[in-house]
Amino acid sequence: MDSSPLTKKQLEQRLLTLHQVSLQLVQDISIDSLLEKIAALACQEADARYGAVSIVNEQKEIERFISVGMTRAEIDEVSHSPVGKGLLGAVIQSREPVRVANVAEDPRAVGFPVGHPLMTSFLGVPIRQGEQVLGQIFLTNKISGAEFTDDDRLVIEMLAGYASAAITNARLYKDLIQRDRILTRR
């Protein structure tokens, strides 16, 4: 895959693959497993070296963060988990996709923890349910080109839509289990 625009046939194939995988996502009821699958699929579809998915709380603070592409040693080198500042915060605040060709040249690129791998290109897409931001998908370091394309953005936005439904389902399932436990104790 290169950085030139996809043909209609290539885009249709990517979207069909994404749809097929989305059917599997909505069946996953473990939040961590679900987030890892979403991050891995996003990396695969956009040809990214690193990917992550976060879930934010009502105060728009990151409450859960799952990444893919880093080794255990690289993860251990990072001094702290992301806190939703910089480019990550820009995606949350704007509720719109953020695409950056060179992270080092973007003034919003702040707050990287000590030991964080070098980031070049960036694509961040919010996971929304209506007007509410549930979380976001982040991709960095496009492998097959200098930066992420509009086609990448389109595909990841579609994945974010599927992710929204899957995350909502997983949360509902978790709530039902908790309520069932409470009722069983009575």
N, C-alpha and C positions, 0 to 999 in steps of 0.2 A: 504494500500500500504506500503510495507516495502522497505528497501534499497537494496534488492537483485535485480539482473537484471530481467527485464520483460521478460515474455515468448513472443514468436512471436505473439501469439493470442492477448495478452494484448497490445503489442505495436501497432499492426494493429488496434485495437479498439481505442486506443488513437489518432492515426493518422487520422482515419476516423472521429472521433468526431471533431478534430482540423480542418479538411477540411470542414466539414459542417458548423462550426462556422465561418470559414474564408469567406464563401460566404455571411454571414451576415455583416462581417466587411467591405467588400468593398462597401457596400451600405450606410454606415454611413458617412455623410459629415461634421459632427461637430468634429473638432480635439479633443477637450477635452473629449467628449463622447466616441470617438474612442479610445483614449489613456486609458481611464478608463476601457473600455471593454477588451482591450488587456491585461492590468495589471491583471484584475480579472481572465481572462482565463488562463494566465500564472501561477498565484497562484494555481488555481484549478488543472491544468494539472501536475504541479511539486510538489504539496502539500507543498506550501510555506506559512508561516505566513504573510510575508510582500512582496509586489510587487510594482514596479513602472515602468513607461515608460517615457523616456525623448525624446525630439526632440532637436537636436543641430543645430546651424547656421553654416555658412561656415567657421567661425573661430574655430569651434568645441567647442563652449560655449553652455551650456544648456540654451535654450530659453523657453522651456515649460517642466514642470515636473508634472506628475500626479501619486499619490501613492494610494494604497489600503491596507487595513489591520490595519490601525491606527485609533483610535477613534479621534473625534474632539478635545478632551482634549489633547491627545498625540500630535496631529499636532500643537496645540497652544503652547505646551511646547518647540518645536524645535525653536531655535533662528533664523535660516535663512534657505532658500532653498539650495539644493545642488548646488555646483558650478563646478562640474566635475573634482575634484581632487581625489587623492587616487585610490581606486578600480574602481570608476566610470570613472575616467580619463584613467585608464589602459585599459578599454574596448574600449574607444573612440580612444586612440592612437594606440593600437595594431590592431584594427579592427577585433579582434578574440574573441571568448568566453573566459571568465575568470571564473574558478571554484575554490573555496577556501573552504576547510573543516572547518577551524577555523579562522574567521576574525581577532581575537585578535593576532594571531601568524603571520599574513602576514604583512611584512614591508610596503606594499602599502596602508594599511588600515589607512589612515590619513584624517584629515579634517572633522571629524564628528562634526556637530554643537552641541552646548549645548542643552541638553534635548532630544537628539536623542535616540531612543530605542536601547537596547543592540542587537547587531547583532552577530550571530554565523556563520552558513554556508552561502555561497554567490554563486550566479550564475549570471553572467552578459553576455548578448549576444547582439552584435551590430545589429542594423537594417540598412541594407545596400541596396543601389540601385547601382548596379555595384560596382565601387570602392569607391563611395561616402557613408559616414556614415550619415544617416538621424537622427539616435537616438540610443536608446538602451533599452533593457528590463532588469530589475534587479529583482532578487528574493533573499530573505534572510530567514534564520531560517526554514530549512526543518522540517516539522512537524513529519513525519513518519520515520525519520532516522537522523543519525548524519550529513550527507552531501548530496548534490545533486549528482545524478548519471549521467553516460554517457547517459542513456536513457532520463533523464530529459533534458540534454543539447541538444540532438537530437530533441526532441519535441519542445523545446523553439526556437531552430534555425529555425525550420519549421514555427513556429508562427511568428518569425521575418521576414521571407520571405513574408508571407501574410500581415504582418503589413506594410511592405515597400510599397506594392501595394495599400493598403488602405490609408496610409498617403499621398501617391502621388496623389491618386484620390481626397482626401479631399482638398489638396492644389490646385489642378487644378480647382476644383469646386469653391473654394474661389476666385481664380484669375479670373475666368469667371464672377462671380457675380460682382467683382470690376470693370472689364472692361465694363460690361453691364451698370453699374451705370454711368460710365464716358461717355459712348456713349449716354445714355439716356439724360444726362444733355446738350448735344450739341444741 
